[in-house]
Structure formats: structure tokens, C-alpha cells
Amino acid sequence: MDTTYSKAVALAVPVFLSLIVLEVIADRARGTRYYHLADGINSLSCGVVSTGMRVFFGFFGLFTYEWVFEHWAPIHLPAKHWSTWIFAFVFYDLCYYWNHRWGHTVSLFWAAHVVHHQSEEFNLTTALRQSGTDAFLSWIFYLPLALCGVPMGVMLMVGVIQLFYQFWPHTQMIGRLGFLDRWIQTPSNHRVHHAQNGIYLDKNYVGVFLIWDHLFGSFQEELDEEPCIYGIRGQLKSWNPVWANLHYYVAMAKDSWHARSWADKLRVWFGRPGWRPADVATRFPKPPYDPHVDFVRFDPPRNALLSAYGLVQFLLLIAINSHFLALLPEQTAALNVAYFLYVLGTLVCLGGVLENRRGFVIAEAARLITTALVVLTTRAWFGGVRDARVVIPLLAFQFLSLAWLWLAVRSRPRPLATIAVA
């Protein structure tokens, strides 16, 4: 397991959440309305899923990197020398550029990266909306660092620094920054990257240094006459973080299955995102893209009590996820998997609750009852916690939550939607 990454995330999360709270306060004070509750929770939920998946499956890349470093690197750079760190940071940023560019230009890689672009809002929660499947392939792009002799510890640290740097450009609160907009990743440049406008599409891939976009012809400045339209072409229309990670793979699998040509079956996965075999497009047509029709915020029937319920439950889950990350080195692999599956199941249930879907509300009630029964029976929580000061409040919270959920459903202003396959 990649416990180095989990420790870094555990340290950074309080800082990130504090900055998000400050941006929310500024958003409300200015009346800009850059935040919507369900969207923000969904973005953070995707971040939780991403962290867990990287913890469990990041070893693929780490093992390969170390093997290449030990067997193929002609030299091993000294980890304690400052020049190694400078070289590693700059080179890592170049590798990230191509990882990111392929994430927009090759369907298989876009299927992982699309999660980060699904939100139709652009705020600091969007920065934490990361892919859960990225850990399976993204490490390929960083093997050149191993070939150049960059020690794995150095690579991991500069990667974390570069990743955390990318948090602050995800905001609309900061305008143009003059000459900085020409040299480094800034909010203005990254707003362009997240826009689905034709002129902005697939531009500004860098993590830090804008020289890569200038060098490889992918730079586009933000234009006053062309306001950014955020999101993807073809709305997700779901607050389910698992579906957010899988929907594009499912779409590609369907097109590949229905394609008559074997070449087309493969091209679905390795062609440009959005490409479909002609025979599939004819038999299973999709409406043409129109930004004025497509850009409609997913807004299920509103229920204030359910929305407040979702917020409170998610805040508790953030604490639970932090506890999960802290326990990783101490628990057995089986218990770590069980704890993560509990977190994952809770996120799926909360997403369905925020969508006002009857089946997921029932599933959430079942989750609360099951949690209460397990805690009542074992008088313990994950990590061997048997302290009554923890267990009793946790047990009481499940029953209070069940009552809250029941009242929210009873007071709903409109009938709950039935479950539909996205």
C-alpha cells in the first residue's frame, strides 16, 4: 500500500478544507454562487475514492518504478543533493504534461481523467475531484524519471508537491495575474483548461511550468469575450462517485461490443475521446453537442432536510476517512479493505440521497441500521476502538440519523425518483 501518499493527504486535507470554507464564505459574501452543495460533496467524494484506490493500487507503479531504477538506470542521482531535486521537479512536470495530454487525447486515459472535469462548477472542491482509476496507468508516464536515476523517494515527494500546487488554480475568485499567466499555472490558465468551449477545448495541460504548453503548441489564454463553460460534453447527471469513475468505461465497452469491425473495437479504446464507429453511431445515435442545451446543471427535486442530512453525514465521513488513513499501517489488509468498502458504500448511498432516489434512501437507512447493529453487537469500531466515549456517541448518531432520514422523506416536497440506470 502507498502509505506515503496517504500520510501526505492526511496532513494536507485540513488545510484544503479550511481554504474551501474560506472560499465558500467569500462566495456567499460576494453573491457569486460558485458553490452548490451536492456538486461540492460529489467532488470531495470522488477525492476520497481516489485516495483509497491509490493507497491500495499505487504499488503497481511503485514496484515498476523501483525495478526500472535498480536495473535499467545507468546512474543513480544522489537523493540529498539539491540539484537532484530541481532536476526531478522540472522533469516530473514535463512527464505530467504528457500524462495529462494523453488524458485528454486518448480514450482509455480520458476514461480515468474525465472524473476531474465532470463538475459544472469551478472552485476549490474541483481540485480534489480526482480519478479512482488513474493509479492503474498514470505511473507509466513517470518511468523516464527512473531511467534518469531519480530515487523513488525524491520522485514521490516532488510528485506530491506538484499535485498540491495544483490546488490553488481551481478558483474563480482570483482574476488575471499579469506576467505570471504567461509562465506558470494560474487560475486564469486553468479555467481555460476546464472549459468545454470550442476555443478552449484541450488546452493548458501543464501542472506548474507553462513553458511546456508554449513549446508543444497547447497554450490558450482566457478571453474576456468568451466566458468559460465548465463541465464535460454530455452531462454525468449523477452524484454517485463510483458511477462518476466508471461511466466512460461503460460507454466505451458498449460501443466496442456493438462495433462490427475488430479494428473499430480497438479504436474505441485508443482513439480520440468521443470517437465512435460509424455503424455504432448510426444504430445508437447521440444528440449533437449544443452548449446552450447541454449546459444544464443536474438539479434533482430539492429537499432541504435531505440536503442538510447529506452534508452532516459527509462531514462525519471525512473524519471517518481520516481515521481510515491513520489506521492503514496498523490494521491487517483485510480490515483495511473492509473499512474502505464501508467508506465507499457510504459515499454511494449519500450520492443517491442527494439525487432524491428512493432506492438509495432505502439503502442509506439499511446502512445506518447495519452500522448500529454491528457497533451494538461488537461494542467496537475499526482499529479496535472500544472506548465508550467513542462507541456510544457513534451508536446514538446512527439512530438520530435514521430518525432524521425518516423525517426528511416524510417532508419531501415532490415524490422521490425511482432508480434509473445512467
Secondary structure, DSSP 8 states (H G I E B T S, - for coil): --HHHHHHHHHHHHHHHHHHHHHHHHHHHHT-----HHHHHHHHHHHHHHHHHHHHHTHHHHHHHHHHHHHT-S----TTSHHHHHHHHHHHHHHHHHHHHHHHHSHHHHHHHGGGG--SS-SHHHHT---SSGGGTGGGGGHHHHHTT--HHHHHHHHHHHHHHTTTTS-SSS---GGGGGTB--HHHHHHHHB-STTTTT----SSBTHHHHHTT------TTS---BS-SS------HHHHHHHHHHHHHHHHHH-SSHHHHHHHHHS-TT---HHHHHHS------HHHH---------HHHHHHHHHHHHHHHHHHHHHHHHTTTS-HHHHHHHHHHHHHHHHHHHHHHTTBHHHHHHHHHHHHHHHHHHHHH--BGGGB--HHHHHHHHHHHHHHHHHHHHHHHT-SS--B-----
